[in-house]
């Protein structure tokens, strides 16, 4: 029972970050009805920015060999600034990959391919600058205890402080986004644009500004998620590729465009991964898609999604 509880806690911690990452996908998809494939690259940049702002040095195989910034911020401030930087990058991605095609009325498939091209470019720039080494934040939580033991005996339940931090920060961001969307004037505008972009524009809503804002929020969420997963382990320039695929599985599993669905989907996939036996760890990345396949066979619209009625 204790081992079961331990795995459940591990799954909830990593699942909360999957949910936070997937929310970045969700907020853009709900407005433009297209997946932003550059989100995984923005997520990776968030981890690199946070790492750089803590004053850590980069490896020897990239263009910036043994380089470090002339400052040493604590992890929390570095994470906030790194997330803001990722948000700015999200806006730049929107300007480069989305706006030109949207103004021309191009097929959404072209926009998807365009965002994929930007993602590949960002990943290659990261590799050129910082190399292919794995980086880790190490022990960056100051004087906080490394872990908390909930039970003694032969099989104690141990919660690492990093897991608590990851879960709490992720859930705070989820609640903040929910309040922003449901309780503020900006959120009302975002919901209007998500409902019908053309009608919102005709009603005098500055849709371009709200689309930029959605990409900024998406980038901030991705940047925080990148820093949190980097805190839990190591990262490199291809860090966002696997997470990006899992994020797609999360939003489809929970229900496309649904914020609570993204949270539920992230937690389900995180817990499912945690229960993979150690001898099958090599196949862990397949778990999200197996879970997704099983759920979609039973409920094609996702766990919390609503079936779309098409008028003919």
C-alpha positions as CSV (number, residue, x, y, z in Angstrom):
1,X,0.0,0.0,0.0
2,X,2.8,2.4,0.8
3,X,4.5,1.7,-2.5
4,X,1.2,2.3,-4.2
5,X,0.9,5.7,-2.4
6,X,4.5,6.6,-3.3
7,X,3.9,6.0,-7.0
8,X,0.6,7.9,-6.9
9,X,2.4,11.0,-5.4
10,X,5.2,10.7,-8.0
11,X,2.6,10.6,-10.8
12,X,0.6,13.5,-9.5
13,X,3.8,15.7,-9.3
14,X,4.9,15.1,-12.9
15,X,1.3,15.0,-14.1
16,X,0.7,18.5,-12.8
17,X,3.5,19.8,-15.0
18,X,2.1,18.0,-18.0
19,X,-1.1,19.7,-17.3
20,X,0.6,23.1,-17.0
21,X,2.4,22.5,-20.3
22,X,-0.8,21.4,-22.0
23,X,-2.6,24.5,-20.9
24,X,-0.3,26.4,-23.2
25,X,-1.5,24.3,-26.1
26,X,-5.1,24.7,-25.0
27,X,-5.3,28.5,-24.8
28,X,-3.9,28.9,-28.3
29,X,-6.0,26.1,-29.8
30,X,-9.2,27.4,-28.2
31,X,-8.7,30.7,-30.1
32,X,-7.1,29.8,-33.4
33,X,-8.2,26.1,-33.7
34,X,-4.7,25.1,-34.6
35,X,-1.9,23.4,-32.6
36,X,1.2,25.5,-31.9
37,X,4.0,23.0,-32.5
38,X,6.5,25.7,-31.5
39,X,5.2,25.5,-27.9
40,X,7.6,22.6,-27.0
41,X,10.6,24.8,-28.2
42,X,9.3,27.8,-26.2
43,X,9.1,25.4,-23.2
44,X,12.7,24.4,-23.7
45,X,13.8,28.0,-23.9
46,X,12.1,28.7,-20.6
47,X,14.3,26.0,-18.9
48,X,17.5,27.4,-20.5
49,X,16.6,31.0,-19.5
50,X,15.9,29.9,-15.9
51,X,19.2,28.0,-15.8
52,X,21.2,30.9,-17.2
53,X,19.6,33.4,-14.8
54,X,20.7,31.3,-11.8
55,X,24.3,32.1,-12.9
56,X,25.1,28.5,-14.0
57,X,27.6,27.9,-16.8
58,X,26.9,26.1,-20.0
59,X,29.0,23.2,-21.5
60,X,31.9,23.1,-23.8
61,X,30.4,21.7,-27.0
62,X,28.3,24.7,-27.9
63,X,29.2,28.1,-29.3
64,X,28.9,29.6,-25.8
65,X,31.5,27.5,-24.1
66,X,31.7,27.8,-20.3
67,X,29.6,31.0,-20.6
68,X,27.5,32.3,-17.8
69,X,25.6,35.5,-16.9
70,X,27.2,38.0,-14.5
71,X,24.5,37.4,-11.9
72,X,23.2,34.7,-9.7
73,X,19.5,34.9,-9.0
74,X,17.7,32.5,-6.8
75,X,15.6,29.8,-8.5
76,X,12.2,31.6,-7.9
77,X,13.2,34.9,-9.4
78,X,15.0,33.2,-12.3
79,X,11.9,31.1,-13.0
80,X,9.7,34.2,-13.2
81,X,12.0,36.1,-15.5
82,X,12.6,33.0,-17.6
83,X,8.9,32.5,-17.9
84,X,8.4,36.1,-19.0
85,X,11.2,35.7,-21.5
86,X,9.4,32.5,-22.8
87,X,6.2,34.6,-23.1
88,X,8.0,37.2,-25.2
89,X,9.3,34.4,-27.4
90,X,5.7,33.1,-27.7
91,X,4.6,36.5,-29.1
92,X,7.5,36.5,-31.5
93,X,6.5,33.0,-32.8
94,X,2.9,34.4,-33.3
95,X,4.3,37.3,-35.3
96,X,6.5,35.1,-37.5
97,X,4.6,31.9,-37.9
98,X,0.9,32.7,-37.4
99,X,0.0,36.3,-38.2
100,X,1.2,36.5,-41.8
101,X,-0.7,33.3,-42.7
102,X,-3.8,34.3,-40.8
103,X,-4.0,37.7,-42.6
104,X,-3.8,35.9,-45.9
105,X,-6.6,33.5,-44.9
106,X,-4.3,30.5,-45.4
107,X,-5.2,26.9,-44.6
108,X,-4.7,26.1,-40.9
109,X,-2.5,23.2,-42.0
110,X,0.0,25.7,-43.4
111,X,0.0,27.5,-40.1
112,X,0.7,24.2,-38.3
113,X,3.6,23.4,-40.6
114,X,4.9,27.0,-40.2
115,X,5.0,26.6,-36.4
116,X,6.7,23.3,-36.8
117,X,9.4,25.0,-38.9
118,X,9.9,27.7,-36.2
119,X,10.2,25.0,-33.5
120,X,12.9,23.2,-35.5
121,X,14.8,26.4,-36.0
122,X,14.7,27.3,-32.2
123,X,15.9,23.8,-31.3
124,X,18.8,24.0,-33.7
125,X,19.8,27.5,-32.4
126,X,19.8,26.1,-28.9
127,X,22.1,23.2,-29.9
128,X,24.4,25.6,-31.8
129,X,24.7,28.0,-28.8
130,X,24.7,25.6,-25.9
131,X,25.6,22.2,-27.3
132,X,23.9,18.9,-26.7
133,X,24.9,18.4,-23.1
134,X,22.3,17.7,-20.4
135,X,22.0,20.4,-17.8
136,X,20.5,20.2,-14.3
137,X,19.5,22.8,-11.7
138,X,20.9,20.7,-8.9
139,X,19.9,21.7,-5.4
140,X,18.4,25.1,-5.9
141,X,15.8,25.4,-3.2
142,X,18.1,26.8,-0.6
143,X,17.7,25.7,3.0
144,X,14.5,23.8,2.4
145,X,14.5,20.1,3.4
146,X,15.3,17.7,0.6
147,X,12.4,15.4,1.5
148,X,9.6,14.7,3.9
149,X,9.0,11.2,5.2
150,X,5.3,10.5,5.9
151,X,5.7,7.0,7.3
152,X,8.4,4.9,8.8
153,X,9.1,1.2,8.7
154,X,10.6,-0.8,5.9
155,X,8.8,1.0,3.1
156,X,8.5,4.7,4.1
157,X,6.6,7.2,1.9
158,X,9.1,9.8,1.0
159,X,8.0,13.1,-0.7
160,X,10.8,15.1,-2.2
161,X,10.5,18.8,-1.6
162,X,10.9,19.3,-5.4
163,X,7.7,17.3,-5.9
164,X,5.8,19.5,-3.5
165,X,7.2,22.7,-5.2
166,X,6.3,21.4,-8.6
167,X,2.8,20.4,-7.7
168,X,2.0,23.6,-5.8
169,X,3.4,26.0,-8.4
170,X,1.6,24.1,-11.2
171,X,-1.7,24.2,-9.4
172,X,-1.3,27.9,-8.5
173,X,-0.8,28.7,-12.2
174,X,-3.8,26.5,-13.2
175,X,-6.0,28.4,-10.7
176,X,-4.6,31.8,-11.8
177,X,-5.4,31.0,-15.5
178,X,-8.9,29.8,-14.6
179,X,-9.6,33.0,-12.7
180,X,-8.1,35.1,-15.5
181,X,-10.3,33.4,-18.1
182,X,-13.5,33.3,-16.1
183,X,-13.4,36.4,-13.8
184,X,-11.7,39.2,-15.7
185,X,-12.5,41.5,-18.7
186,X,-9.5,40.1,-20.5
187,X,-10.8,36.6,-20.0
188,X,-14.2,37.6,-21.3
189,X,-12.5,38.9,-24.5
190,X,-10.5,35.7,-24.9
191,X,-13.7,33.7,-24.6
192,X,-15.4,35.8,-27.1
193,X,-12.5,35.4,-29.6
194,X,-12.5,31.7,-28.9
195,X,-16.2,31.5,-29.6
196,X,-16.1,33.3,-33.0
197,X,-13.1,35.2,-34.2
198,X,-14.9,37.0,-37.0
199,X,-17.9,38.0,-34.9
200,X,-15.6,39.3,-32.1
201,X,-13.7,41.5,-34.6
202,X,-17.0,42.9,-36.0
203,X,-18.1,43.7,-32.4
204,X,-15.0,46.0,-32.0
205,X,-12.8,43.6,-30.0
206,X,-9.1,44.0,-30.8
207,X,-8.6,40.3,-31.8
208,X,-5.0,40.7,-32.8
209,X,-4.1,42.0,-29.3
210,X,-5.9,39.2,-27.6
211,X,-4.3,36.6,-29.9
212,X,-0.9,38.1,-29.0
213,X,-1.9,37.9,-25.3
214,X,-2.9,34.3,-25.6
215,X,0.6,33.4,-27.1
216,X,2.2,35.4,-24.3
217,X,0.3,33.5,-21.6
218,X,1.0,30.2,-23.4
219,X,4.7,31.0,-23.5
220,X,4.7,31.9,-19.8
221,X,3.0,28.7,-18.9
222,X,5.4,26.7,-21.0
223,X,8.4,28.6,-19.5
224,X,7.3,27.7,-16.0
225,X,6.7,24.1,-16.9
226,X,10.1,23.9,-18.5
227,X,11.8,25.3,-15.3
228,X,9.8,22.9,-13.1
229,X,10.6,19.8,-15.1
230,X,14.2,21.0,-15.3
231,X,14.1,21.2,-11.5
232,X,13.0,17.6,-11.3
233,X,15.7,16.2,-13.6
234,X,17.9,17.2,-16.5
235,X,17.2,18.9,-19.8
236,X,18.8,19.6,-23.2
237,X,18.0,21.2,-26.5
238,X,15.6,18.4,-27.5
239,X,13.9,18.6,-24.1
240,X,10.6,19.8,-25.5
241,X,10.2,17.3,-28.2
242,X,8.9,14.4,-26.1
243,X,7.1,16.7,-23.7
244,X,5.4,18.3,-26.7
245,X,4.1,15.0,-27.9
246,X,2.9,14.1,-24.4
247,X,1.2,17.6,-24.3
248,X,-0.7,16.8,-27.4
249,X,-1.8,13.5,-25.9
250,X,-2.9,15.4,-22.8
251,X,-5.1,17.9,-24.5
252,X,-6.8,15.3,-26.7
253,X,-7.3,13.0,-23.8
254,X,-8.8,15.8,-21.6
255,X,-10.8,17.3,-24.5
256,X,-9.5,19.8,-27.0
257,X,-9.7,23.4,-25.9
258,X,-11.0,22.5,-22.4
259,X,-8.9,23.9,-19.4
260,X,-10.2,21.5,-16.7
261,X,-9.8,18.7,-19.3
262,X,-6.1,19.5,-19.8
263,X,-5.6,19.3,-16.0
264,X,-7.3,16.0,-15.7
265,X,-5.5,14.6,-18.8
266,X,-2.1,15.7,-17.4
267,X,-2.8,14.0,-14.1
268,X,-4.1,10.8,-15.7
269,X,-1.0,10.5,-17.9
270,X,1.4,11.4,-15.1
271,X,-0.1,8.7,-12.8
272,X,-0.2,6.2,-15.6
273,X,3.5,6.7,-16.3
274,X,4.4,6.4,-12.6
275,X,2.9,2.9,-12.4
276,X,5.0,1.6,-15.2
277,X,7.3,-1.1,-13.7
278,X,11.0,-0.2,-13.5
279,X,12.0,-3.0,-15.9
280,X,9.8,-1.4,-18.6
281,X,11.0,2.2,-18.2
282,X,12.2,2.1,-21.8
283,X,8.6,2.0,-22.9
284,X,7.3,4.7,-20.6
285,X,7.0,7.3,-23.3
286,X,4.4,5.0,-25.1
287,X,2.1,5.1,-22.1
288,X,0.4,8.4,-22.8
289,X,-0.6,7.3,-26.3
290,X,-1.8,3.9,-25.1
291,X,-4.0,5.6,-22.5
292,X,-5.1,8.1,-25.2
293,X,-6.1,5.3,-27.6
294,X,-8.1,3.4,-24.9
295,X,-10.0,6.5,-23.8
296,X,-10.8,7.7,-27.4
297,X,-12.2,4.3,-28.3
298,X,-14.7,4.7,-25.4
299,X,-15.1,8.5,-25.5
300,X,-13.9,10.1,-28.8
301,X,-14.3,13.7,-27.5
302,X,-12.0,13.1,-24.5
303,X,-12.7,12.8,-20.8
304,X,-14.3,16.3,-20.4
305,X,-14.7,17.3,-24.0
306,X,-18.1,17.9,-25.6
307,X,-19.2,16.1,-28.7
308,X,-19.3,18.5,-31.7
309,X,-22.5,18.6,-33.6
310,X,-22.0,19.4,-37.3
311,X,-24.9,20.8,-39.3
312,X,-25.2,19.5,-42.8
